[in-house]
Amino acid sequence: MDRNSRNMTPKEIVEYLDRYVVGQNKAKKTIAVALRNRWRRMQLDDEMQRDVTPKNILMIGSTGVGKTEIARRLSRMMRLPFIKVEASKFTEVGFVGRDVESIIRDLSTTAIQLVREEENEKNAEKIEAYVENKIIEKLLPPLPDSASEEKKRDYEASFARMSRRLENGELDHLKIEVEMPPPRIDVGTGGNVPPEMMNVQESIIKVIGGLGKREKREVSIKEARKILAIEASEELLEEEKLNEMALKKVQEGGVVFLDEIDKIAVPSGSGQRQDPSKEGVQRDLLPIVEGSTVNTKIGPVDTDHILFIAAGAFHLSKPSDLIPELQGRFPLRVELDSLDEEALYRILTEPKNSLVKQYEALLAVEDVKLIFEDEALRAIARYSTIANEKSEDIGARRLHTVMERILEDISFDADSYSGKSVVVDLKLVEEKLEDIIESEDSTRYIL
């Protein structure tokens, strides 16, 4: 594990998250410790490793407060197999819908993509050399073995010159004929398709693919690089080895973010006939969260050490409305704070890729310099807070709606502003939002 990602200390993890997510220090700290414990576990002896299981986390907080963003950023930073799923998508076995084991099958697909990317990065030089050789051989066909020594020396000199020109991009406009890679047909990892059936489908596709001739196409050298890089990757990387690595990665580092878990909770004392699949989904989830073996394309995945992070708003239900066995499998509880005006202002301005920076970059593409006055940003945060109070509290997502409302005309007429600076001031913000915010009905339907 390199120092820059997988074995960061909890403090370093929180510092990284602070660049993208404002506040929510309790949640950041809890997740940072959970991830660090996974690295610590890997340093133990095999017997102890088996007994140390991850401490799954239940995040409680309204929509738009940063639950998903925290989990998503971490998985990207630590290069871990990560999947986000909505608990409400699943139904009890016997009902129409996806079965919960498809979560692990999808996670294993993510793991193999991640491993392939990592191996391609490690073998970048070999892949580049393979691609260059193939391209130059198309431009300078190899000499027969019977060629004289003098011709061979001339060929080597020409090859070296061509290689330099290729490296400098001087040949990118030329066209060569390449064999197209066989189409990757996704036989589907989700739904209720058993892995055995998926393997049969894949075998049939491979046989059919092998019978037909690979299509040849004339493309520019620039395009040929990408096509030949796929070919090189397949030549250099063994599928079996990739599967082994992916299996290890998913079992030791997999993270499942289970959103909307409150939607499958059964509120106590409601007196209404409950959807029979809700409690059934919880019972189906239980063995996967507790630890079981799920058959996937890359082999049987043991879920004992996969980290589960569940999240929900719990407006209409409470965490105690989940079945006791499932509650026990999420020992770490963390409540996320609702976002006030100050937090929304910080979200607009502080993160590395804040909303303000995104809009500035988008309009810069059309040569429009967008300038936000601080007073205007404060007003946007204030109006977003009022809109959240008057209608549903959707947290930071309200900023997207409000910003679009303010910048709609500027974005639409961007071509007429080309080469100019456009200032978003308090007057513009009030002009666009004041009437909407004053009427509760307008707030509900427009923002």
HELIX and SHEET records of a PDB file:
HELIX    1   1 PRO A   10  ASP A   18  1                                   9    
HELIX    2   2 ASN A   25  MET A   42  1                                  18    
HELIX    3   3 ASP A   46  ASP A   51  1                                   6    
HELIX    4   4 LYS A   67  MET A   78  1                                  12    
HELIX    5   5 ALA A   87  LYS A   89  5                                   3    
HELIX    6   6 GLU A  101  LYS A  122  1                                  22    
HELIX    7   7 ALA A  124  LEU A  139  1                                  16    
HELIX    8   8 GLU A  149  GLU A  167  1                                  19    
HELIX    9   9 PRO A  195  LEU A  211  1                                  17    
HELIX   10  10 ILE A  221  LEU A  236  1                                  16    
HELIX   11  11 GLU A  239  GLY A  253  1                                  15    
HELIX   12  12 ILE A  261  ILE A  264  5                                   4    
HELIX   13  13 PRO A  276  GLU A  290  1                                  15    
HELIX   14  14 PRO A  319  ASP A  321  5                                   3    
HELIX   15  15 PRO A  324  GLY A  328  1                                   5    
HELIX   16  16 GLU A  341  THR A  349  1                                   9    
HELIX   17  17 LEU A  355  ALA A  364  1                                  10    
HELIX   18  18 ASP A  374  LYS A  390  1                                  17    
HELIX   19  19 ARG A  397  PHE A  412  1                                  16    
HELIX   20  20 ALA A  414  TYR A  417  5                                   4    
HELIX   21  21 LEU A  426  GLU A  438  1                                  13    
HELIX   22  22 GLU A  440  ILE A  446  1                                   7    
SHEET    1   A 5 PHE A  82  GLU A  86  0                                        
SHEET    2   A 5 VAL A 255  ASP A 259  1                                        
SHEET    3   A 5 LEU A 307  GLY A 312  1                                        
SHEET    4   A 5 ILE A  57  ILE A  60  1                                        
SHEET    5   A 5 LEU A 332  GLU A 335  1                                        
SHEET    1   B 2 LYS A 175  GLU A 179  0                                        
SHEET    2   B 2 LYS A 216  SER A 220 -1                                        
SHEET    1   C 2 THR A 293  THR A 296  0                                        
SHEET    2   C 2 GLY A 299  ASP A 302 -1                                        
SHEET    1   D 2 LYS A 369  PHE A 372  0                                        
SHEET    2   D 2 SER A 421  VAL A 424  1                                        
END                                                                             
